[in-house]
């Protein structure tokens, strides 16, 4: 056996051992309507996505507690969707299901595992402690982003279609990091106590009976430890005792920066709840060396504006009763207040109105907790296995060659 044949055998061994793991990334769980629809809480559905054509015969999708347990049939086309509807084909009106299944998803969460025909775990989503996203009251689904999950911006989700943030991924503005003209210093511009915005009263959802602002930017992450385009986000909090509709409101950075993101119709935030909006959804790129974050009313007027200088990597700008500070990121959860003095300056209606809210943040509930960890945490182990197999094959090949030379 010559050296070329040995090398070919080694390559075949590596490919055969690696192929199952390459195919693992081909099919993902893309969207889950664990809460049902407005028509019925039983109208649950699950959507799979694949970037290549794959037969699902022999595959399974099951919850750790055994319900549901689905034996998949059929297949997915390249860049296609596979829609699973519970009990009958009425869960998603006007869209034909690829497969019907039985068994309810618990509203308190499930641990789902997708396995191929060889019983290899292709993907697992551990929501046993609670679903990462989705809203039972508004029936907005839990949909995948590149490395996390979000509440769908579309009422009742996007079955067999691009997720609500996907079409924006290629539209990120190319804002220069160092603009030629520096914006005017907007701090302390409000010298008089302003009235509430036109059309709003003391009883409106943006202010309570004592003129305390109740909807505001609570936290944002300009310089994440990972890739900025994937992990930047802005969080809005509703401190009122009622659901607030912010449809038509806008998120923006500095003037003439990124294109403002307009909240779509039926964008609701529950009482005492948080809503997290990622850069992938808003296309708002926050500069690491300093920028502004603004919440605008539907008419474009500035409702809240936070100006920050160089952002520490991995720390979020966090709202406290005294101002904004750099702290540990808590998307969708109560803020962590680690420092006493504010580091970030803010200008807003909130600062100008009397009796600003200073409630204890520790008791607040979350609205949309984005799972910022990769759902497939076993990737590093797979790479280690592949490298180990390759090393063993190479060692055997080298040993065989040396033995052959020694013999002859």
N, C-alpha and C positions, 0 to 999 in steps of 0.2 A: 504494500500500500504506500503510494508516494505522498509527498507533502501536500500537493494540490488537493488530493482526495480527502485528506485529513481536514484541511481547512474548510472544504465544502461541507463535510459532515458537521464540523463545529458550527458553521453558519446556520445550517438547517436546524440543529439542536436549539440554538439561540432563538431563531425565528419561531419555532414550534412552541417554545416555552413562553415567548413574549406575546404571541398573537392573542391569546385569551384576554390579556390585560389591555392590549391596544383596542380590542373591541368593546371593552368595558365602558369607554367614554362615548360610545356611539349612541346609546339610548339613555335618556334621562327622564325622571319625573319632572314635568314642566309646570303643571298648574293643578291645584286641588280645590274643588268646591266642597270643603268639608262641612260647610254650614247649610248646604242645600240652596234653594232659590226662594224668591219672594212668593212663588206659587206654592211651594211645599218644602219643608225642612228635609223631606225624604228624597228630594231631587238632587242627590249628590252626584258628582262626576269627577273623574281624574283624567288628566291629559298627559300622554307621553310624547316625547320628541326624539327624532333621530337625524343625524347629519349624513346618514348613509342608508341604503336599502338593506333591510334586515328582516328575516323571518322570525316571528315570535312564537312559533310552535314549540311547545315544551317549556316556555318561559313561565315564571310565576310572579305575581305581585301580591304580597301578603303582609298583614299586620302581625306584630309579634304576639298579640293576644289571640290570634287565629281568626279574627273577623275585621275586615273581609279577607278571604283567601281566594285569589283569582288565578285560574289556569288560563294563560293567554293563548289566543289563537289568531291566525292571520299574520300580517306583517306591516311594516312601515316603509314608505318610499323615502328616497333621499330628501332631506330637509322637510320631512313630513310629520304629521301629527297622528296620534292614535287615541281616539276618544272612547273612554270607558264610562258608561252611564249605569246608574244603579237601578235595578228591578225592571225597568222598561225604557223605551226610547223616547220618553216624554220629559226627561230631566232637562234636556237642552232643546227647546222648541226649534223646529226648522233645520236642525242639523242632525243627520243620521249618525247613530253611534257605530263605532267599529266593533264594539262588543258590549254585551249586557252582563252585569254581575250582580250578585246579591251580598248583603252584609253591610251594616251601617258603620260609618266612621264616627268615632266618639268626638263630641264637641270639645272635650277636655284634652284631646291630643292622641296621636298614634305613633308607633314606631314602625315605619314601612320599609320593606326590603324588596328590591327588584332583583330576581335571579334569572340567569340564562338556562338553556336546556341542559347544561352540565352542572347545574346547581351552584355555579359561581355567583357570588353577590356582585351585581353590577353597580347597584347604588343602594344606600340605606339613608333614610331621613329620620332622625330620632327626635320626634316631637312628643315623646311620652310625657314630658313636663308641660306641654302646652304648644299649640300650633305657633310657628314662627311669625305668621302673619295671617291676614284675613279678618273679616268682621261679621259676626253673626247677626247683628242688628241691621246692617245695610246690605248684607249678602254679597259683599265684595270678597273675591277669592284670594287665595294665597298663590302668588305666582313667582316664578324663578327669575332672578337676575343673574349676572355672570358668576358671582361668588356669594350670593346671599338671597334672601327672599323678601318680598314686599307685598303690601296690600295692593290689589289691582286698582288702578285709577278708573277702570271702567266698571259700571254697575254690573254685577253678576259675571264678571270676568271676560276672558277672550277665548272661548272654546274653539279649537281648530284654527287659531289665528295667532299672529305675533302678540306677545305679551305687551301690556300697555306702555311700557317704557322702551321697548326694543327699537321702534322706529326712530327714536331720538338719538340712538347711539352714534350715528354717523353725522349728526348735525351739531356737534360740539363746536362752539365758536373758537376761532383762532385768535384769542385776545393776546396782545403782546404783553410779556412779563414786565417790561419797563416802558410804559407809554411815554411819548415825547412830552406831552403836557400833563403836568400833575393837576389833579382836580383841586378846586378850592377847599380849604379846610371848612368842613361843614359842622364842626363842633360849636356848640353854644349859639347856633343860629336862631334858636327859638328864644326870643327875649321877652315875649309876652305869653301869657297863658292862653293857648288856642282853644277855640270851640271844637266840639267833635266834628268829624268829617260831615260834609253835606249829606243829608238823607239819613243820618244816624241820630238817635236820641239816647238819653241816659239808659233807656230800657232795651237798647239794641244788643245783639250778641257780642259786640266788641268792647262793651263797657258795662259795668254793673251799676246799681242804683247810686253808688257813691263816686261814680266817674273813674273807678279803677279799671284800667285796661285788662281784659281777660283773655285775649288771643294775642300771642306774641311768639317771636323766635326765642326758643329756650336754650338751644345749643347748636353748634355746627363744628364740623371737622375739616379744616383747610389743608392740613398736611399729615395725612395718615401714614402709618409705618409702611404700608404697602403701596401699590400703584394708585396715584391720585385719581385717575379716571375711573377706577373701579370702586374706590372706597371713600370718596368725599361725600358728605351728606349735610343736610340742614334739617333741624327738628323744630316743629311748631307745637305749642302747647295750648290747650283750651282750658282755662281756669274757671270757666263758668259752670253753672249747674244745668246746662242744657246743651243739646247737640248744636254745633255751629256749622253752617254752610259757608265755605270760603270759595265757592265757585266764582271764577272771574278775578279773584285776587291774584297777585303776582309775586314771584320771588325774583330777586335781581342782585347783582353785585354792584360795583361802582357805576356811575353814570357813564354811558358810552362803552361799557364793558361787554359782558355776555348778553345775548338776547334774553329779555325777561321771560321767565317761565310762567304761563298763565294756567292756573288751576282749572281743570276741566269741569264740566257740569257734574253736579252731585258729588263734589268733593266735601265729605263730611268729617268732622272730628267730634268724637264723643265727649261727654262731660268729663272734666278732670283727666283728660287723656292726651297722649302725645301722638304725633304723626311724623314719620321720618321720610324725607324725600332725598333720594340719592342723586348724585351727579349724572348717573346714567339715565335718570328720568327727566331731570330738569335741564341738563346740558349746561349748567352753570359751573364754570371753572374758577375756583378761588385761588388767588395767587398766594404762594407760600411766604413771599417777602412783604406782604401787607396788602390789604384790600378792604372792601366794604361788603356787608351783607344787608340787604334791604327787603322789607316786606311792604308791598305796595297795595293800595286799594284798587278796585276795578277801574277807577278813572285815572290811574297812574300816579296819584299823589303818594308821597312817602308816609307810610304809617309807622314804620320802625326802621332804624338805621344803626348798624354797629360798625365802627371803624376799628381795625386792628393792625398792628405792625407785624413784624416777622413772627410766624407761627411755629412753635416748638413741634418737632415731629412726634406724632402719636398722641398729641394732647388736643382736646377740644376746647373751644371757647364756650364757657358755661355761665349761664345766667344765675346770679345770686341776688338777694334783696338789695345789696349795695352796688351792684354792677356786674360786668362780665370779667371772668378770670380764666386762666388756663388750668385745666383739670383733666381727670381721667374720663375718657369718653363713655357715655351711658346712653346709646341710642334707644329711644322708646322707654326709658326708665327715669326715675327721679335723679336729678343732678347730684354729683358728688362735690361738695364744697370743701376744698382742701386748703384754701388760703383766705386770709382776712381782707386784704386790700385788693381792689379791682385793678386789673392790668389792661383792660380794654375799654375804650370810651364809646358811649352810645348816645344817639340823639333820636327821640321818638315822641309821639303823643304821650306815651306812657310816662316819660320823664317830666312832661310839662303839666300833666294833670295832678291835682292834689290827691293825697291819701293813696299813694301807689300800693299795690298789693305786696304784702310781706308775709305770706302764709308759709307754713312749714312744708317743704317739698317732700319730706320723708314719707308722707302718707299717700302720695299721688300714685295713680295707677297708670299703666302704659296702654297705648293705643295700637301702635304698629312697631313691634320689635323686629327689626331686620336681623336675620341670623348672619352675622359677619364672619362666621367660620365656614370653611369649605365643607360641603355635605359629604364629600368623599374623602374622609380623613385617612384612608388606608393607602393613599397614593405613594407615600414615601416608603412604606413597607413593600409595595409591589416592585418599586425600582430597586430596592435592596435585594429582593429575591432574584430579579433578573440579572443584576450584576454578579451575585453569588454563583448563579448557574453558568454565566459566561466565563467566570474565573475558573470554575471547576473544569469546564470543557477545554479551555486553553491549557490548563495545567496537564490534563490527560494527554492532549495532543503533543505538547512539548516533551513529556515523559516518554511517549511512544517513539518520537523521533530520536531522542537520545539513546533509547534502548536499541533501536534499529541500527544506529551508527556504531554503538559499542559491539553489537553482535557481529557486524560485518567489518 
